[in-house]
Amino acid sequence: MNADAAMFAIGTWDALHPLDRFAIGTPDYPDRAATLIVETDRLTPSGARLTGPGIKGAAHLSLPETAPLQANHARFPLGFDTFLTCGDRLAGLPRSTCVEAA
């Protein structure tokens, strides 16, 4: 299956690159975007500053990179959604989240 047709993709950050090959939905159907499930080596409440729906004030999260997630947010309401995992830890990063570098 081609990445642009995938509804879900699972892998490490490096294995999923380039991220622009995944579906971001369409103006009529933004829900037809891919969801990326990314296994990371570290997932801590430090690093990039996150704001947006569902976040009271701001939160911080160790991200593999900020630029691709900032570009993804700039496409909102289009864009992929991301879940980051590390062992028994999980963080959801929807396309509506604003990401600022630390």
Secondary structure in CASP SS format (residue, H / E / C, confidence):
PFRMAT SS
TARGET T0000
AUTHOR 0000-0000-0000
METHOD secondary structure of the structure
MODEL  1
M C 1.00
N C 1.00
A H 1.00
D H 1.00
A H 1.00
A C 1.00
M C 1.00
F E 1.00
A E 1.00
I E 1.00
G E 1.00
T E 1.00
W H 1.00
D H 1.00
A H 1.00
L H 1.00
H C 1.00
P C 1.00
L H 1.00
D H 1.00
R H 1.00
F C 1.00
A C 1.00
I E 1.00
G C 1.00
T C 1.00
P C 1.00
D C 1.00
Y C 1.00
P H 1.00
D H 1.00
R H 1.00
A E 1.00
A C 1.00
T E 1.00
L E 1.00
I E 1.00
V E 1.00
E E 1.00
T C 1.00
D C 1.00
R C 1.00
L C 1.00
T C 1.00
P C 1.00
S C 1.00
G C 1.00
A E 1.00
R E 1.00
L E 1.00
T E 1.00
G C 1.00
P C 1.00
G C 1.00
I C 1.00
K C 1.00
G C 1.00
A C 1.00
A E 1.00
H E 1.00
L E 1.00
S C 1.00
L C 1.00
P C 1.00
E C 1.00
T C 1.00
A H 1.00
P H 1.00
L H 1.00
Q H 1.00
A H 1.00
N H 1.00
H H 1.00
A H 1.00
R C 1.00
F C 1.00
P C 1.00
L C 1.00
G C 1.00
F C 1.00
D E 1.00
T E 1.00
F E 1.00
L E 1.00
T E 1.00
C E 1.00
G C 1.00
D C 1.00
R E 1.00
L E 1.00
A E 1.00
G E 1.00
L E 1.00
P C 1.00
R C 1.00
S C 1.00
T C 1.00
C E 1.00
V E 1.00
E E 1.00
A C 1.00
A C 1.00
END
